[in-house]
Amino acid sequence: MADILALASILGALLVGAISPGPSFVFVVRAAVAQSRIEGLAAALGMGVGAFVYGALAVIGLRTLMAEGGWLFTGLKIAGGLYLLYLAWKIWQGAPEPVTVQHAGTRRTNVVRAFWLGLLTQLSNPKIVAVFGAVFAALLPADPPVWLYMTLPPLIFLQETLWYALVALAFSSSRPRALYLGAKLWVDRAAAALIGVLGLRLLYEAVRP
């Protein structure tokens, strides 16, 4: 039961990180609005693949640190906690800023290009690197079962792909786009609060006896 709760907590924390607008979010929005819905969906698939890669690397890296590098693992927790607090502050500050995307003229649809650009955007996003490491360090159990290691990367892929596909579908339609933009301030501030709480927990886990 505790392992299932840890799995749900990790996925929930990563979803909060994805919901708060960053380079990946803006890229999918731009592809859906300024290009086409199908290219937005292709970019969403690229985001999912990139998240799968980072999820697998986080699982492998943290398993090694847990087994062999106690002080390195503690250092990762402290660095991750501080970064999450910084990220929460930046998201809170940027909450009033609108998401602006300019419409492009008629152009040929290029789904493959949208996928690869989405993947590269996700892989080069510094936010996702820090968030994945910090979330896994904070919420992964001390001695997780093998099934948890095996399940996390594909579930992360599914979650990220579905979220960004929803973003692509929403922003390619005028009414859902207007509803999100109207609630953006409170969505961002709620995400900032949750990320800040996670950062404080990570620091507490690192310094407690």
N, C-alpha and C positions, 0 to 999 in steps of 0.2 A: 504493500500500500504506500509506503514512504517513497519507494522508487517511482511509482506511478505519479505521485504528487510532485516529485522532483522533475519528472518529464514534463508534466503540465506547466509547472512553474517556469522552466526554461523556455518552452515554446511561447508561453504568454509574455515573458519578458522580451524575447526576440521580436514578437509581433508588435509590442509597444515601440521598440526601437525602429521597426520598419514603418510604422504609421507616422511617426514624427518626420516631417519633410526633410530630406537631405538630397544629395546628388542623384541617388538611384530613383527616388520618388519623382524628382523634377524631370529626369530623363524619360520615364515612362509617361508622365503627363504630356511632355512635349511631343513624344512620338504619337500618342493617341489624338492629341488636339491638332497639332500642326502638320501631321502627316496623314495617318489613317488609323482606324480602329484595329485592323489586322496587324499593323506594325507595332501598335501599342501592346498587343497580346504577345507578339514575338519578343519584344523587349522584356515583357514580364517573364517569359520562359527563360531568357538569358539571366535575369535576376535570380530566378530559382536555382539555376545551375551554379551560379557564382556562390549563392548561399550554401549549397550542398558542399562545394569545395571547402569553404571556410568552416563549415560544421564538422567535416571529416578531419580537417587539420586541427581544429580545436580539441576534438576528442582524442586524437593521437597524442598531441602535445601535452595536454593536461594529464593524461594517463601516465606519461613518462615522468612529468614533474611530480605527480603524487607519489610515484614509486621511488624516485631517485633524488629529487632536489627539494627538500623541505623548505630551506630558506629562500630558494628561487620561487617556489610556489607562494610563499608568504609575500615576497616582493611583488609578484604578479597581482596578488589580491590588493595590495596597497596602491599600486599604480592604476589598476583597473578601477578601484573605488574613487580615487581622485579624478580620473578621467570621466567617470559617469557623473560625478558632481559638476564638473566643468560643462559636460554635454547638457545636463539638465538646465544649468544656468543659461547656456546659449539658446536652447530651445525656448525657454521661458521668455528671454529677451526678444527673440525673433517671432514670437507668436502673433503679434499684430501685423507683421509684414505679409502682404498678399502673395499668393503664388501666381506669377504672371507668365503667360505663354503666348507668343505671337503666332498667329495663323500663317501658314505658308500657302503659296499658290498651288495650282494643280501640278502634280508630279507623279512619276512612275513609282508604284509601290515596290519596295524592296524588303521583303520579309527577312531574308537571310542576313542582310546588312543590319537590320534593326536588332536581330537576335545577338549578333556578335558585338555590336556596340553596347547593347544592354549588359552582356556578360562582362565586357571590359570595364564598363562603368562600375559595375558591382565589385569586381576584383580590385579596382584601383581606389575604392571608396575607403578612406581612413577611418570613417565612423564605424563601419561594419566590423573592421578588424578589431578595434578596441572593445566594441560592444560584445562581440562573440566571446572574446577572451574573458572579459569581466563577468558576463552572465554565467558562463560555464564554471568559472572559478567560484562564484558565489553560490550557485544552486546545485551543482553536481555533487551527489553524495560522496563521502570519503572513500567508500568501497563499493562503487556501483557494479551491478551485475553486467555480464557480457551483453545480454539482450538490450540493455539501455544504450550501450555504446553503438550497437548495430542499428538500433531504431532511430536514434536522433538525426543523423544526416538525411535519410530519405524523408522523414517527417518535416524537417526544416525546409527541404526542397519543395515539398507539397505546399506547406504553409506560405512560403515566400511567393511561389508562383501564383497561388490562388489570390493572395492579397494584391499583388501587382496587376493581375488580370482584372480584378475588381476595380482597381484604380483606372486601368485603361478603359474599361467599359463605362465607368462613371463619367470620366472626363471627356469621353467621345460623345456624350449626350448632355444637352444643355441643362436640364433640370437637376439631375444628380450632381453635376458640377457646381451649380449655384448653391445647392444645399450644403455641400462640403465646405465651400469657400465661406459660407455664412457662419459655419460652426468652427472654422479653423482655429480661432483664438482659443476656444475652450478645449478643443481636441489637443492642441499643442501643449497647453498648460497642464492638462491632466497627464499627458505623456511625460512632461518634464518632472512633475511631482513623483510619478512612479519610478522613473529612472533615478531621481535623487534619492529616494528611499532605498533602492537597490544598491546605490553607491555607498550609502551610510552602512548598510548591512555588511557589505564587502569589507569596509574598513574595520568594522567591529569584529568580524570573523578573523581578520588578520592580526589584531592587537590583543584579543582576549587571551587569557592564560590557557 
